[in-house]
Amino acid sequence: MVRYLTFFTLKILLKLRNIEKKVDLFDFKNTFTWEKRKVHDIFKVTRGQVLAATKTSVITDHVNKYPVYSSQTKNRGLMGYYKDYLFKDGITWTTDGANAGTVSFRSGRFYSTNVNGVLLSDKGEANTAIAEILNKVAFKYVSHVGNPKLMNNVMSEISIKVPDLAEQTKLSTFFQSLDTLITVNQRQLATTKNHDQNTFFHDFHIKVVK
């Protein structure tokens, strides 16, 4: 999987995941240009709607089957489940409060509350890779005058460097696989850190240069 990413992309990816190791990548052949673009040039920038927590269900069922995301960071922002949805495959960010500037990709159909901004793309650029890239810079644009805020007009003007769509897809797949691997091995990582870290790099065909 990862060996088909460009070396530059992999370095960015590892930096995003705070894996502070030098790496050497096997079998990389192509070089892609990362283009600097403003958020409003990539996405439709919108916002969620007010929804009382009492109208949501803590579990999903045949009626309340769509996840509702709020400004909280606990449980990845999941507030509950609701009978209707507002968006499909979007990126959300917290607009108000202590978690302002927190960015996440939301796969599938979902409902977002009014304390979340939402980024939508009909070209598939609302994905895990772009969400991760944005999450590393968005907090810098939060206003701390009174209640912390990152409003739509400010988010729209943020500039980020992004690869082409094909590279975004590969990055997103890697992030998703990496998150799964971290979750599955979380307890083992706590007790056998060095062994599991070496296993991780081996599994993804990354050579660690010490």
Secondary structure, 3 states (H helix, E strand, C coil): CHHHCCHHHHHHHHHHCCCCCEEEECCCCCCCCCEEEEHHHHCEEEECCCCCHHHCECCCCCCCCEEEECCCCHHHHEEEEECCCCEEEEEEEECECCCCCCEEEEEEEEEECCCEEEEECCCCCCCHHHHHHHHCCHHHHCECCCCCECCHHHHHCCEEEECCHHHHHHHHHHHHHHHHHHHHCHHHHHHCHHHHHHHHHHHCCEEEEC
